[in-house]
């Protein structure tokens, strides 16, 4: 809604209003590879759609300093020319990464003083060269899975990284970046562990932290995503999906269906501040998911991006007149910066006040082709109740014990295909249907399927095994 007033603050009814969206405040981008350098087709395809990006591997430590003291930013400089020319937002990825396969040999066997000196050199080198160029920095990648630096330097290693990078560039937002937080249950980590790590950083004095969720999906459960995002939102920190893709175990058309579920769920969540896809077309193809072929013709996933970014999530031009109170309502799927043209047939200096974007759609469940692509209503459901929707989709709310033993609200979407009698779990375990529920064959740690429409199942939020707590839908 906008409110039109004259120079004296008086409301102007029946004022002609024209609204043009010139940009969006919701950054949506994709990773680029070094193959974009000098490739005009790649560049033209990219800038038509995206205003934000991140580099695939070229900014990582093992790329910029392959040998001690030997720095190489040649490719990064060329990619930065493309970024600057097109005025793109760019994330810094990643300052450090504790995965042993991604650590230089000369770093891995250093003594503590040697390692600290090398890390200080890494920070000084990249931050002095690109100060104020990156609006985010992933300080350490996959910390909960690989804690090389904390093992080597002690429990405050990550906190020290944050403080040193912040001193080098106080304006940049500093992120942790982790996988299997929002994608599915992981036997090694969970969302509560991630939250505790951010609380540790805050206690240590870090005030510019952001929550990075890699979002490499092999199975998609929108309600699981929502529950995790809701829990992370309690930290009141910016949340970004930083590396979104769908496994290439699926056909291209299936990838597009699942990608749509992910993007709609993330875009609709009020605490998600931005989305990055992980879909650059490198020399060896794409990591898991491409948006185009090698001629930069859209694949089904690319068609989806065009539908969302260039059409559905773009307000375009709106025309109308203010009501008797001087207000004009319009739907805007994000919080855009806009240019305004207002007039009543005579010259007058007018101002636009109280720009309030419409809420993102979060109150419906849309089903297309047997797949959930919209959002489930949450206001009308109580614990233990379920509500039918099209194609036998059911939204269920449960109370599950947290790590402290307290009961928490978790939500799931259940799919009930009439002919399905078995769900395959990780490492080939399964639950078999029996009269009245499910017989546990062997309890798995987590699974990649969707719960059956039965009384007992695994909670996708806490990965706990639940007994018959709800009735059949």
C-alpha distance (Angstrom), angle and dihedral (degrees) to the residues before:
residue distance angle dihedral
X1 . . .
X2 3.79 . .
X3 3.77 127.2 .
X4 3.81 118.2 -147.8
X5 3.80 119.6 -151.3
X6 3.79 136.4 167.7
X7 3.78 125.5 -120.5
X8 3.80 90.0 -80.8
X9 3.78 93.8 53.5
X10 3.80 95.3 -105.9
X11 3.80 117.0 145.6
X12 3.80 115.5 -111.6
X13 3.80 114.6 -145.1
X14 3.81 121.2 -161.3
X15 3.81 92.3 20.5
X16 3.80 114.8 156.7
X17 3.79 109.9 -118.7
X18 3.78 129.5 -165.6
X19 3.80 118.9 -174.6
X20 3.79 122.4 -167.2
X21 3.78 120.6 -175.2
X22 3.78 107.8 -141.2
X23 3.81 98.9 170.3
X24 3.77 141.9 -13.6
X25 3.76 132.0 -116.1
X26 3.81 90.7 -144.8
X27 3.82 107.2 85.7
X28 3.79 112.6 -140.9
X29 3.78 118.7 174.5
X30 3.74 147.4 135.7
X31 3.76 138.3 -125.4
X32 3.80 118.4 -94.5
X33 3.77 128.4 -152.0
X34 3.79 128.0 -146.4
X35 3.82 87.0 -98.6
X36 3.80 88.1 81.9
X37 3.81 90.1 71.8
X38 3.80 107.3 104.1
X39 3.82 93.0 -5.3
X40 3.81 104.8 120.4
X41 3.82 94.3 -177.6
X42 3.80 90.5 54.7
X43 3.79 91.9 45.7
X44 3.82 94.8 48.2
X45 3.79 92.2 48.5
X46 3.81 90.9 49.6
X47 3.81 100.9 47.6
X48 3.81 92.3 47.7
X49 3.81 88.5 65.4
X50 3.79 112.9 20.4
X51 3.79 139.6 54.7
X52 3.80 97.7 179.3
X53 3.78 135.5 52.5
X54 3.78 147.9 165.5
X55 3.80 130.2 -151.7
X56 3.79 119.5 -110.2
X57 3.82 104.8 -138.3
X58 3.78 107.4 -33.3
X59 3.81 97.5 95.7
X60 3.79 95.8 47.7
X61 3.78 117.8 113.1
X62 3.80 96.2 -113.3
X63 3.82 88.3 56.5
X64 3.80 99.9 45.0
X65 3.83 96.7 41.2
X66 3.80 108.7 26.1
X67 3.82 90.8 159.5
X68 3.81 127.0 32.0
X69 3.79 110.0 -80.9
X70 3.81 93.2 -2.6
X71 3.81 106.9 116.4
X72 3.79 123.3 -171.2
X73 3.81 120.1 -174.5
X74 3.81 97.6 154.9
X75 3.80 96.6 117.1
X76 3.80 93.1 38.1
X77 3.80 90.4 53.4
X78 3.80 90.7 52.1
X79 3.80 91.9 48.7
X80 3.80 90.1 47.6
X81 3.81 89.5 56.0
X82 3.80 88.1 60.2
X83 3.82 90.4 46.9
X84 3.80 93.7 50.2
X85 3.80 94.9 43.9
X86 3.79 91.5 54.9
X87 3.82 96.2 36.5
X88 3.79 93.4 -123.3
X89 3.77 127.4 171.5
X90 3.79 108.2 -121.6
X91 3.81 131.0 -164.9
X92 3.79 120.7 -144.3
X93 3.80 109.4 -125.2
X94 2.95 118.1 -150.0
X95 3.79 134.9 -12.2
X96 3.82 94.6 178.5
X97 3.80 136.3 2.4
X98 3.78 123.0 -169.1
X99 3.81 96.7 -159.3
X100 3.84 104.6 122.9
X101 3.80 91.4 -139.6
X102 3.82 89.7 57.6
X103 3.81 98.4 48.6
X104 3.78 120.3 95.1
X105 3.80 114.4 -113.3
X106 3.77 90.9 -123.0
X107 3.83 90.3 56.1
X108 3.79 97.7 46.0
X109 3.80 97.5 64.1
X110 3.81 99.3 40.9
X111 3.77 124.4 125.4
X112 3.80 117.3 -114.7
X113 3.84 95.1 -97.9
X114 3.80 91.1 45.6
X115 3.78 92.6 49.4
X116 3.79 93.2 47.9
X117 3.79 90.8 50.8
X118 3.81 91.8 48.6
X119 3.80 92.0 49.4
X120 3.79 91.5 48.9
X121 3.80 87.8 51.7
X122 3.78 91.2 51.3
X123 3.81 92.2 51.7
X124 3.80 94.0 45.0
X125 3.80 93.5 47.2
X126 3.79 99.7 49.8
X127 3.81 97.8 34.0
X128 3.80 94.9 49.9
X129 3.80 92.0 47.1
X130 3.82 95.9 47.2
X131 3.79 103.4 26.2
X132 3.83 110.7 159.5
X133 3.82 91.3 4.7
X134 3.82 99.1 100.3
X135 3.78 119.9 55.1
X136 3.83 92.6 -162.4
X137 3.77 133.9 30.2
X138 3.78 124.7 -163.6
X139 3.79 96.9 -143.4
X140 3.77 96.4 -167.9
X141 3.77 128.5 5.0
X142 3.81 122.9 -137.4
X143 3.79 95.5 -8.8
X144 3.80 95.3 166.3
X145 3.79 91.4 54.9
X146 3.81 99.4 39.1
X147 3.81 119.1 28.8
X148 3.81 99.8 172.2
X149 3.80 93.7 138.2
X150 3.78 96.6 46.6
X151 3.79 90.8 47.8
X152 3.78 90.2 50.3
X153 3.81 101.0 38.5
X154 3.79 103.7 23.9
X155 3.82 136.5 -102.5
X156 3.82 94.2 -57.2
X157 3.81 94.8 58.1
X158 3.80 94.5 103.1
X159 3.80 92.6 45.1
X160 3.81 89.6 52.8
X161 3.81 90.6 51.0
X162 3.79 91.0 53.5
X163 3.79 93.4 48.5
X164 3.81 94.7 48.2
X165 3.80 94.7 48.1
X166 3.80 90.5 45.9
X167 3.80 90.5 53.6
X168 3.80 89.3 50.5
X169 3.83 93.0 51.2
X170 3.83 114.9 8.4
X171 3.82 93.5 -176.0
X172 3.79 98.9 59.4
X173 3.83 121.3 94.8
X174 3.79 111.3 -126.1
X175 3.79 120.9 -142.7
X176 3.73 143.0 -166.9
X177 3.80 109.8 -144.5
X178 3.81 120.6 -155.7
X179 3.79 140.8 165.8
X180 3.81 131.7 -140.6
X181 3.77 92.8 33.5
X182 3.80 98.4 104.6
X183 3.81 98.8 12.1
X184 3.80 102.7 65.2
X185 3.78 144.2 -47.1
X186 3.80 115.9 -58.3
X187 3.82 122.7 -161.0
X188 3.82 90.6 -141.2
X189 3.81 103.8 44.8
X190 3.80 142.3 16.3
X191 3.78 140.4 -174.2
X192 3.81 92.6 -92.1
X193 3.81 90.9 59.5
X194 3.79 89.8 50.5
X195 3.79 91.5 50.6
X196 3.81 91.3 50.3
X197 3.80 90.5 53.3
X198 3.81 91.0 55.4
X199 3.79 90.2 47.7
X200 3.81 88.6 53.5
X201 3.80 90.3 52.4
X202 3.79 91.7 49.1
X203 3.79 91.2 48.8
X204 3.80 87.8 51.6
X205 3.80 91.6 55.5
X206 3.82 103.1 -95.3
X207 3.82 109.3 144.2
X208 3.81 103.8 165.8
X209 3.79 101.4 61.0
X210 3.79 125.7 140.8
X211 3.80 130.6 -165.9
X212 3.79 114.3 -119.9
X213 3.82 118.9 -162.7
X214 3.79 112.2 -174.1
X215 3.82 93.9 -159.1
X216 3.80 103.1 -160.3
X217 3.81 99.2 166.6
X218 3.78 128.5 -158.3
X219 3.82 92.6 162.7
X220 3.79 128.3 18.6
X221 3.79 127.5 -143.1
X222 3.82 110.3 168.4
X223 3.80 94.3 -164.9
X224 3.80 91.0 52.8
X225 3.80 88.7 51.5
X226 3.79 90.8 50.0
X227 3.78 94.2 49.4
X228 3.81 92.1 50.4
X229 3.80 92.5 46.5
X230 3.80 90.4 48.6
X231 3.78 90.6 53.0
X232 3.82 93.7 46.9
X233 3.80 89.9 47.8
X234 3.80 89.5 67.8
X235 3.82 86.9 74.2
X236 3.83 89.0 64.3
X237 3.80 91.3 -138.6
X238 3.82 127.9 130.6
X239 3.81 111.6 -87.8
X240 3.79 121.1 -152.1
X241 3.78 130.9 -178.2
X242 3.78 95.7 -142.0
X243 3.82 109.1 179.8
X244 3.80 108.3 21.9
X245 3.78 118.6 180.0
X246 3.80 141.6 132.5
X247 3.80 122.2 -124.8
X248 3.79 118.2 -95.3
X249 3.80 87.8 -129.9
X250 3.81 82.5 92.9
X251 3.78 128.3 70.2
X252 3.79 116.3 -104.4
X253 3.80 92.8 -103.4
X254 3.81 90.6 51.1
X255 3.79 91.3 48.5
X256 3.80 88.8 57.1
X257 3.81 92.3 51.0
X258 3.80 92.8 51.6
X259 3.79 93.1 41.2
X260 3.79 89.4 56.1
X261 3.80 91.0 54.1
X262 3.81 90.9 51.0
X263 3.79 95.9 46.7
X264 3.79 95.8 45.8
X265 3.78 92.0 48.6
X266 3.80 93.1 48.0
X267 3.80 96.6 41.9
X268 3.80 91.5 49.7
X269 3.81 94.1 53.1
X270 3.82 111.3 97.3
X271 3.82 93.8 -144.0
X272 3.80 96.5 53.4
X273 3.80 107.0 98.3
X274 3.79 101.2 -179.2
X275 3.80 147.0 -4.9
X276 3.80 131.0 -140.4
X277 3.79 123.4 -171.7
X278 3.80 121.1 -145.5
X279 3.77 98.2 -142.1
X280 3.79 112.0 114.2
X281 3.79 116.9 152.9
X282 3.79 102.3 -125.4
X283 3.78 130.5 177.5
X284 3.78 91.0 -86.0
X285 3.79 95.2 42.1
X286 3.80 124.4 -102.2
X287 3.80 129.1 -33.1
X288 3.82 94.9 -117.9
X289 3.79 108.8 -38.3
X290 3.80 131.2 38.1
X291 3.78 125.5 -163.7
X292 3.82 94.5 -161.0
X293 3.77 141.2 18.1
X294 3.80 120.7 -108.9
X295 3.83 89.6 -83.0
X296 3.82 90.5 56.1
X297 3.77 93.7 -111.1
X298 3.79 111.2 145.6
X299 3.77 121.7 -99.0
X300 3.84 117.8 -155.5
X301 3.81 89.4 -84.3
X302 3.80 90.2 53.0
X303 3.79 90.8 49.4
X304 3.80 88.2 53.4
X305 3.81 91.7 52.3
X306 3.80 90.5 50.7
X307 3.79 91.3 48.8
X308 3.81 92.5 51.8
X309 3.80 103.3 35.8
X310 3.79 101.7 33.4
X311 3.80 99.0 35.4
X312 3.79 122.6 9.2
X313 3.81 98.9 35.3
X314 3.79 94.1 38.7
X315 3.77 117.9 87.2
X316 3.81 95.4 -159.8
X317 3.79 116.0 180.0
X318 3.79 120.4 -15.7
X319 3.81 125.3 -173.2
X320 3.77 129.9 -172.7
X321 3.79 146.4 112.0
X322 3.77 132.0 -90.8
X323 3.79 119.1 -107.8
X324 3.80 126.5 -120.6
X325 3.82 89.4 -74.6
X326 3.79 93.7 52.5
X327 3.80 93.6 -106.7
X328 3.79 131.0 130.5
X329 3.80 122.4 -165.7
X330 3.78 124.5 -153.3
X331 3.77 137.4 160.7
X332 3.77 117.3 -111.1
X333 3.81 118.0 173.1
X334 3.80 93.7 -152.0
X335 3.78 137.4 17.3
X336 3.82 100.9 -84.3
X337 3.75 130.9 -174.8
X338 3.79 105.7 -125.8
X339 3.77 142.8 -171.0
X340 3.77 114.2 -132.8
X341 3.79 133.2 -150.9
X342 3.81 115.6 -171.3
X343 3.81 131.9 169.9
X344 3.81 146.2 146.1
X345 3.77 101.2 -157.0
X346 3.78 94.8 -81.4
X347 3.78 134.3 75.0
X348 3.75 114.4 -93.2
X349 3.79 135.4 143.6
X350 3.79 106.8 -114.2
X351 3.77 133.8 -176.4
X352 3.78 130.8 -155.3
X353 3.79 113.2 -132.1
X354 3.79 136.7 -176.5
X355 3.78 100.8 15.5
X356 3.80 103.6 -166.7
X357 3.82 116.9 178.9
X358 3.78 117.3 -142.1
X359 3.77 115.9 -103.3
X360 3.78 116.7 -95.3
X361 3.82 112.4 -105.7
X362 3.78 109.0 -93.4
X363 3.78 103.8 141.2
X364 3.77 106.1 78.2
X365 3.76 139.7 63.0
X366 3.79 111.0 -135.6
X367 3.77 118.9 -167.1
X368 3.78 122.1 -166.1
X369 3.78 123.8 176.3
X370 3.79 91.7 -12.0
X371 3.82 93.5 -54.5
X372 3.79 129.6 107.1
X373 3.78 108.8 -117.6
X374 3.81 101.1 157.7
X375 3.77 136.8 48.7
X376 3.78 134.8 -79.0
X377 3.79 123.3 -123.6
X378 3.79 109.7 -111.8
X379 3.79 102.6 179.4
X380 3.81 98.0 74.4
X381 3.81 100.1 50.5
X382 3.78 129.3 88.3
X383 3.79 130.0 -163.7
X384 3.78 112.2 -66.5
X385 3.78 94.1 10.5
X386 3.76 127.0 115.4
X387 3.76 134.4 -159.9
X388 3.79 127.5 -153.8
X389 3.76 123.5 -129.0
X390 3.78 133.5 170.6
X391 3.80 120.8 -50.3
X392 3.81 92.6 19.0
X393 3.79 94.8 -70.0
X394 3.79 112.2 156.2
X395 3.80 129.7 -168.0
X396 3.80 112.4 -149.4
X397 3.80 129.2 -171.5
X398 3.80 119.3 -157.9
X399 3.75 140.9 172.2
X400 3.78 113.2 -123.1
X401 3.81 128.7 178.5
X402 3.79 115.2 -103.0
X403 3.79 125.4 -143.8
X404 3.82 87.9 -85.7
X405 3.80 93.6 49.8
X406 3.80 95.3 -106.2
X407 3.79 119.8 131.6
X408 3.79 115.8 -109.4
X409 3.79 132.5 -172.6
X410 3.79 113.5 -107.7
X411 3.79 127.5 177.2
X412 3.78 130.4 -153.4
X413 3.76 137.3 -178.5
X414 3.79 112.1 -139.1
X415 3.77 125.4 -160.7
X416 3.78 118.9 -153.7
X417 3.79 111.7 -167.1
X418 3.82 104.6 -176.2
X419 3.79 94.8 -134.5
X420 3.80 98.5 44.9
X421 3.79 115.0 106.8
X422 3.80 103.5 161.5
X423 3.79 138.3 42.0
X424 3.79 117.5 -154.8
X425 3.77 114.1 -137.1
X426 3.76 133.5 -161.5
X427 3.79 116.1 -65.5
X428 3.83 89.8 19.0
X429 3.78 97.1 -69.3
X430 3.79 118.8 142.3
X431 3.77 145.4 -175.5
X432 3.79 115.3 -131.1
X433 3.78 121.3 -148.0
X434 3.80 116.2 -117.2
X435 3.77 132.2 170.6
X436 3.79 109.7 -63.2
X437 3.77 98.1 8.5
X438 3.79 143.0 -30.0
X439 3.77 129.5 -37.4
X440 3.77 112.3 -140.2
X441 3.79 108.8 -127.6
X442 3.80 95.2 -179.2
X443 3.78 124.1 -19.6
X444 3.81 111.2 -114.3
X445 3.80 125.4 -155.3
X446 3.79 92.5 -127.1
X447 3.78 140.1 -24.5
X448 3.76 141.7 -144.6
X449 3.80 100.0 -139.9
X450 3.78 133.6 87.2
X451 3.84 118.8 -102.5
X452 3.79 118.0 -98.3
X453 3.78 121.2 -117.6
X454 3.82 91.2 -99.2
X455 3.76 138.5 110.0
X456 3.79 99.1 -98.5
X457 3.80 129.1 45.7
X458 3.79 144.6 135.4
X459 3.79 115.6 -81.6
X460 3.81 107.4 -123.2
X461 3.80 91.8 -152.8
X462 3.79 103.1 54.7
X463 3.82 97.6 13.3
X464 3.78 89.1 -129.3
X465 3.78 123.0 146.8
X466 3.81 109.4 -114.8
X467 3.76 126.6 -158.6
X468 3.79 123.2 -143.1
X469 3.79 98.1 -51.8
X470 3.80 99.7 147.4
X471 3.76 136.3 36.8
X472 3.76 124.7 -111.1
X473 3.79 111.0 -79.0
